[in-house]
């Protein structure tokens, strides 16, 4: 298995850090700490990526080898779509994370943030033949908005890229069958609330399905539920993320360095 991605052989640029990049670093580092707070961690695996504003498609990714609780703004690695670090770093980039995230960043213009998790209930739903069941409050909010991608093994092969993009289409939530959950957004808060909603839907589905027969939601209710849901509201997304960031700031603001 190819664990590390080193990029192509080229000189690392002497790239000054803009104010926009610094702000993106702090926001993304906060998100890693929020994931850790929520228990959305898988040792040193999985990734959250965030594009840095600017003319080039450059995005930040976690250094492979650090736990989410150790991520800081300065430790994040800035890479291009080919996986080339833009500054010197002693940490490698995980190949599987690079392939999934760079594919979406490169292929869909609106993608500025991508999140991928291996939570227990998320993976459990991903292993179910029927996938996400539209039988709870959170799943109803995502009705018609969840895509599926078949498992092809560890995501390190370049030829899977086009199939991944085709599977995603225009949907912002993705269930990687037999694998895990993924969400993307035009901003980090938007991606976060989409993933949080998908994760809660999975949590409730696994809990309720073990308790008895599920009560179906009337089909005519879905349109109103989707229209009024939080993931579609920019202000709601920003307020939710800000509230979570205040929690991690109160616990440990060291991610900001």
SVG drawing of the C-alpha trace seen along z (x, -y; Angstrom):
<svg xmlns="http://www.w3.org/2000/svg" viewBox="-47 -40 62 45">
<polyline fill="none" stroke="black" stroke-width="0.4" points="0.0,0.0 1.3,-3.5 1.0,-5.4 3.0,-8.5 2.7,-10.9 5.9,-13.0 4.7,-15.0 7.0,-15.5 10.6,-16.4 10.9,-20.2 12.2,-23.1 10.0,-24.2 8.9,-27.8 9.6,-30.7 6.0,-31.6 5.1,-34.4 2.1,-33.7 -0.9,-36.0 -3.4,-37.1 -6.0,-34.9 -3.8,-31.9 -3.1,-32.6 -6.9,-32.9 -7.5,-29.6 -4.9,-27.9 -6.5,-28.9 -10.0,-27.9 -8.8,-24.5 -6.7,-23.8 -9.8,-24.7 -11.8,-22.2 -9.4,-19.4 -9.7,-20.1 -13.5,-20.2 -13.4,-16.8 -11.3,-15.5 -13.7,-17.0 -16.6,-15.2 -14.7,-11.9 -14.6,-11.9 -11.0,-10.6 -9.2,-7.6 -5.7,-7.7 -3.6,-9.6 -5.9,-8.8 -8.6,-10.8 -8.4,-14.3 -10.0,-17.8 -8.7,-20.1 -9.3,-23.7 -8.4,-25.8 -6.5,-29.0 -8.0,-32.0 -6.0,-33.1 -5.4,-32.6 -3.9,-29.1 -5.6,-26.0 -3.6,-25.4 -5.1,-23.7 -4.1,-22.9 -4.0,-19.3 -3.0,-17.7 0.6,-16.3 0.5,-12.5 1.7,-11.4 -0.1,-13.9 -3.2,-13.1 -6.1,-15.7 -5.5,-16.8 -1.9,-17.8 -2.8,-19.8 -1.9,-23.5 -2.2,-26.3 1.5,-26.2 1.8,-22.5 -0.7,-22.2 0.8,-21.5 0.1,-23.7 0.0,-21.6 -1.0,-22.0 -3.3,-19.6 -0.3,-17.3 0.5,-17.0 3.6,-19.2 4.3,-21.0 4.7,-24.7 7.0,-25.1 9.5,-23.0 7.9,-20.4 9.2,-17.5 5.9,-15.7 4.6,-13.6 1.2,-13.7 -1.0,-10.6 -1.5,-9.3 -5.2,-8.2 -6.1,-11.5 -4.4,-13.4 -6.1,-11.5 -9.7,-11.9 -9.4,-15.5 -7.3,-16.8 -9.8,-15.1 -12.7,-17.1 -10.8,-20.4 -9.6,-20.1 -12.8,-18.9 -15.5,-21.0 -15.1,-24.8 -17.3,-25.3 -15.3,-22.9 -13.3,-24.9 -13.4,-22.4 -13.6,-18.6 -14.1,-16.4 -13.8,-12.7 -14.4,-10.5 -14.4,-6.8 -16.8,-7.1 -18.4,-3.8 -22.0,-4.6 -21.0,-6.4 -19.1,-3.3 -22.0,-1.1 -24.5,-2.9 -21.9,-2.8 -21.9,1.0 -25.6,1.3 -27.0,2.3 -29.7,-0.4 -27.4,-3.0 -29.0,-6.0 -32.6,-5.4 -34.9,-8.5 -36.6,-7.8 -35.3,-10.4 -35.1,-14.1 -31.6,-14.5 -31.8,-12.1 -34.9,-13.9 -32.9,-17.1 -30.5,-15.4 -33.2,-13.7 -32.1,-13.7 -28.7,-15.2 -26.6,-12.2 -24.4,-10.5 -22.8,-7.1 -19.5,-5.8 -18.6,-2.1 -15.6,-0.8 -12.6,-0.2 -10.0,0.5 -7.6,-2.0 -8.1,-5.2 -4.6,-5.6 -5.2,-4.8 -5.5,-7.8 -8.0,-6.1 -10.6,-6.1 -10.7,-9.9 -13.1,-10.2 -15.5,-7.7 -15.4,-9.5 -16.3,-12.8 -19.1,-11.1 -20.4,-9.6 -20.4,-13.0 -22.1,-14.9 -23.5,-18.1 -24.3,-16.5 -22.5,-17.8 -22.8,-14.7 -21.2,-11.4 -21.3,-7.9 -18.3,-5.9 -19.7,-2.4 -18.1,0.0 -15.8,-2.9 -17.1,-6.1 -18.6,-9.6 -17.5,-12.6 -18.9,-16.2 -17.7,-19.2 -18.7,-22.9 -18.0,-26.3 -16.8,-27.1 -15.5,-25.1 -18.6,-25.9 -20.9,-24.7 -19.0,-21.4 -19.0,-21.0 -22.7,-21.3 -23.4,-19.0 -21.1,-16.4 -22.6,-16.9 -26.1,-16.4 -25.1,-13.3 -23.3,-11.9 -26.3,-12.5 -28.5,-10.8 -26.3,-7.8 -26.2,-7.8 -30.0,-7.9 -30.4,-5.3 -28.2,-2.7 -29.7,-3.4 -33.3,-3.3 -32.9,-0.3 -31.8,1.9 -34.8,0.8 -37.6,1.9 -39.5,1.2 -38.8,-2.2 -41.7,-4.6 -41.6,-6.0 -41.8,-9.7 -44.5,-10.8 -42.9,-11.6 -44.7,-15.0 -42.8,-16.2 -39.3,-15.9 -39.4,-19.0 -40.2,-21.3 -37.7,-19.6 -34.9,-20.1 -35.9,-23.7 -35.9,-24.6 -32.8,-22.7 -29.7,-24.1 -27.1,-22.9 -28.6,-25.1 -28.3,-28.3 -25.0,-30.1 -25.6,-32.1 -26.6,-28.9 -23.5,-27.1 -21.2,-30.0 -23.0,-30.3 -22.7,-26.5 -19.0,-26.5 -18.3,-29.6 -20.0,-28.0 -17.9,-24.8 -14.8,-26.9 -15.5,-28.7 -15.7,-25.3 -12.2,-24.3 -10.9,-27.7 -12.0,-27.4 -10.5,-23.9 -7.2,-24.5 -6.4,-27.4 -3.0,-26.1 -4.2,-25.1 -3.8,-28.8 0.0,-28.9"/>
</svg>
